[in-house]
Amino acid sequence: MATLPKVNVVWLKRDLRLNDHAPLAELTKSENPSILIYIFDPQLLNAPDSDFRHWRFVWQSLQDIKQQLIKVNGDIHIFHDDSKTVFNQLLAQFDIQNVFSYQETGNAISFERDKLIKQLLQFNQISWKEFQCNGVIRGLSNRNNWDKEWQTFMTAPIDNVDLKNIVFDKTPVNLDYQKSLPEEIFANKSEFQPGGETYAWRYLSTFLNQRNQTYSAHISKPLLSRKSCSRLSPYLAYGNLSMRQVYQMTIMQLGRTGYKRGLINFISRLHWHCHFIQKFESECRIEFENFNRAYDQIVKPRNASFINAFENGTTGIPIIDANIRCLIKTGYTNFRMRAMLVSFFCFNLWQDWRELHFLARQFLDYEPGIHYPQLQMQAGTTGVNTLRIYNPIKNALEHDPEGLFVKQWIPELADVPLPMLHTPWQLSETEQTLFNCKLGIDYPLPIVDIEESQKFATQLMWGFKKNKDAKEEGERILKTHVKSRPMKKKSPKKK
Ligand SMILES: Cc1cc2nc3c(=O)[nH]c(=O)nc-3n(C[C@H](O)[C@H](O)[C@H](O)COP(=O)(O)OP(=O)(O)OC[C@H]3O[C@@H](n4cnc5c(N)ncnc54)[C@H](O)[C@@H]3O)c2cc1C
């Protein structure tokens, strides 16, 4: 029997870049030839939180990697099959010495996949070394030293990878089992941010050199934030950039610029990124269950027509509909608008956050580790965060004061003047004719009374915060996910 070629394998997942990459750096230290792989696993592609936009971004990132690898006579093998089948095929073709990858804080499907691959590799006595991803620590029981560890990780030297020092194995990989990927993944959609390391660095550079000047002022504005925010989220979610690269470049720029406010605010969000993923890493059941189990007592009957109107941007509340339509088309809206959408869905429409896979599918930057803790925080099911019930009309007037965003996404309201634009249900019959917008025909009447529904949710949710079970669960959550503060020393009583 012919001996199989010895190789090391780097399995790329949400780390689609070629620098500051610990698994790749490992290859440069080895004598063995190496292969790089990426697996489009149908189980993940077909999951309820998945959309073609995500996989298109991944595909574009892989093309960028391929282009860079050509220069060093290397390549990456791309598969479309379930991960176990792929590894079994590789095992039949290669004598795998080591598998290197980053730890992934993904959804339940990727977690189960990883457990299966771990078993398979263990059975074949192959070591799988998984490196810490960004500032997220596996197996952490409390947060007492986490901030310090985050800082240490971010300030450590970049894991430089000299691709010339990697010996790429040239054996043609058996692709017989490769099934074709859906066509939508290759489509050119210019409304979305393009994937890949090259674009990631461009976004970082324009943000640090210029766009950050208006970051803090525009962060919540649905139109202006599109330019003033960094827009790095998909690049971080798919690892086109490491958090350490972004952090260190920002610190460098902070030392050079006179205008620091935006960059300081930005750095705190980089920290949040890992803080939220750490929560999910430590308690991943929150993909399916209320963070605070006491909130299971609150019943929200499913209303299919509400959900349908929300997902189609036809709720009759312009700022809500504009955001949904914009998300469907471009995959992006800013933090405040996301929080407002969740608040509207969970409080005004009184629907369960578990019905919001729709949002995961729309966000180009969908990152399970941020998404689920944020959803639950905004839905008020942690019981420990300040309850925020956003008033969509107030937010529209404050953050889209000229109505430009609403007009861009709701052409039916193009002729409606301010301030009625944000509350078109107040138009009289004559005004509806004058402004070419017949309510209920051209644009829907609101599916819910904002004030009434807000009052109902406020009373119920604030009342529930005092519930004994909710408080007990809250203490447990704080112990696990928040740094414990040292007890204040009592000053000795004066005698
Ligand atoms: C319900 C809900 C779901 C969300 N889902 C995601 C998600 O799936 N993926 C995702 O990356 N962000 C998510 N966010 C957080 C936030 O809205 C986005 O990170 C941000 O809008 C991305 O735009 P930006 O890159 O221009 O952000 P910037 O303001 O430029 O911030 C820089 C980076 O910091 C991180 N960041 C910023 N704000 C937050 C935040 N509030 N929490 C955690 N990290 C943050 C992101 O990585 C972001 O790219 C969610 C927020 C809410 C309310």
The ligand as a Tripos MOL2 file, in Angstrom:
@<TRIPOS>MOLECULE
LIG
   53    58     1     0     0
SMALL
NO_CHARGES

@<TRIPOS>ATOM
      1 C1        -30.1540   43.1850   18.4920 C.3       1 LIG1
      2 C2        -28.7290   43.4480   18.1110 C.ar      1 LIG1
      3 C3        -28.0360   42.5050   17.3970 C.ar      1 LIG1
      4 C4        -26.7040   42.7270   17.0590 C.ar      1 LIG1
      5 N1        -26.0600   41.7610   16.3340 N.ar      1 LIG1
      6 C5        -24.7700   41.9410   15.9850 C.ar      1 LIG1
      7 C6        -24.0810   40.9560   15.2440 C.ar      1 LIG1
      8 O1        -24.6330   39.9040   14.9010 O.2       1 LIG1
      9 N2        -22.7830   41.2000   14.9020 N.ar      1 LIG1
     10 C7        -22.1440   42.3450   15.2740 C.ar      1 LIG1
     11 O2        -20.9640   42.5230   14.9360 O.2       1 LIG1
     12 N3        -22.7810   43.2780   15.9990 N.ar      1 LIG1
     13 C8        -24.0670   43.1290   16.3610 C.ar      1 LIG1
     14 N4        -24.7130   44.0960   17.0940 N.ar      1 LIG1
     15 C9        -23.9320   45.2230   17.6520 C.3       1 LIG1
     16 C10       -23.8380   46.5010   16.8000 C.3       1 LIG1
     17 O3        -25.0960   46.9250   16.3960 O.3       1 LIG1
     18 C11       -22.9280   46.3210   15.5820 C.3       1 LIG1
     19 O4        -21.6900   45.7530   15.9710 O.3       1 LIG1
     20 C12       -22.5890   47.6460   14.9180 C.3       1 LIG1
     21 O5        -23.7730   48.3230   14.5730 O.3       1 LIG1
     22 C13       -21.7380   47.3880   13.6810 C.3       1 LIG1
     23 O6        -21.4350   48.5690   13.0100 O.3       1 LIG1
     24 P1        -19.9530   49.1520   12.9660 P.3       1 LIG1
     25 O7        -18.9750   48.0900   12.6120 O.co2     1 LIG1
     26 O8        -19.9700   50.3400   12.0980 O.co2     1 LIG1
     27 O9        -19.7640   49.5290   14.4910 O.3       1 LIG1
     28 P2        -18.7760   50.5470   15.2240 P.3       1 LIG1
     29 O10       -19.6350   51.4360   16.0470 O.co2     1 LIG1
     30 O11       -17.8270   51.1500   14.3060 O.co2     1 LIG1
     31 O12       -18.0340   49.5890   16.2790 O.3       1 LIG1
     32 C14       -16.8250   48.8850   15.9880 C.3       1 LIG1
     33 C15       -16.9760   47.4250   16.3090 C.3       1 LIG1
     34 O13       -17.2670   47.2390   17.6800 O.3       1 LIG1
     35 C16       -18.1850   46.1650   17.8520 C.3       1 LIG1
     36 N5        -19.4340   46.6920   18.4210 N.ar      1 LIG1
     37 C17       -19.9900   47.8920   18.2070 C.ar      1 LIG1
     38 N6        -21.1080   48.0280   18.9310 N.ar      1 LIG1
     39 C18       -21.2440   46.8910   19.6240 C.ar      1 LIG1
     40 C19       -22.2070   46.4270   20.5560 C.ar      1 LIG1
     41 N7        -23.2310   47.1780   20.9470 N.pl3     1 LIG1
     42 N8        -22.0580   45.1910   21.0660 N.ar      1 LIG1
     43 C20       -21.0150   44.4050   20.7050 C.ar      1 LIG1
     44 N9        -20.0760   44.7920   19.8200 N.ar      1 LIG1
     45 C21       -20.1860   46.0240   19.2950 C.ar      1 LIG1
     46 C22       -18.4230   45.5870   16.4710 C.3       1 LIG1
     47 O14       -17.5160   44.5490   16.2520 O.3       1 LIG1
     48 C23       -18.1060   46.7600   15.5730 C.3       1 LIG1
     49 O15       -17.7150   46.3740   14.2910 O.3       1 LIG1
     50 C24       -26.0560   43.9180   17.4490 C.ar      1 LIG1
     51 C25       -26.7770   44.8700   18.1610 C.ar      1 LIG1
     52 C26       -28.0900   44.6410   18.4890 C.ar      1 LIG1
     53 C27       -28.8470   45.6860   19.2420 C.3       1 LIG1
@<TRIPOS>BOND
     1     1     2 1
     2     2     3 ar
     3     2    52 ar
     4     3     4 ar
     5     4     5 ar
     6     4    50 ar
     7     5     6 ar
     8     6     7 ar
     9     6    13 1
    10     7     8 2
    11     7     9 ar
    12     9    10 ar
    13    10    11 2
    14    10    12 ar
    15    12    13 ar
    16    13    14 ar
    17    14    15 1
    18    14    50 ar
    19    15    16 1
    20    16    17 1
    21    16    18 1
    22    18    19 1
    23    18    20 1
    24    20    21 1
    25    20    22 1
    26    22    23 1
    27    23    24 1
    28    24    25 2
    29    24    26 1
    30    24    27 1
    31    27    28 1
    32    28    29 2
    33    28    30 1
    34    28    31 1
    35    31    32 1
    36    32    33 1
    37    33    34 1
    38    33    48 1
    39    34    35 1
    40    35    36 1
    41    35    46 1
    42    36    37 ar
    43    36    45 ar
    44    37    38 ar
    45    38    39 ar
    46    39    40 ar
    47    39    45 ar
    48    40    41 1
    49    40    42 ar
    50    42    43 ar
    51    43    44 ar
    52    44    45 ar
    53    46    47 1
    54    46    48 1
    55    48    49 1
    56    50    51 ar
    57    51    52 ar
    58    52    53 1
@<TRIPOS>SUBSTRUCTURE
     1 LIG1         1 GROUP 0 **** ****
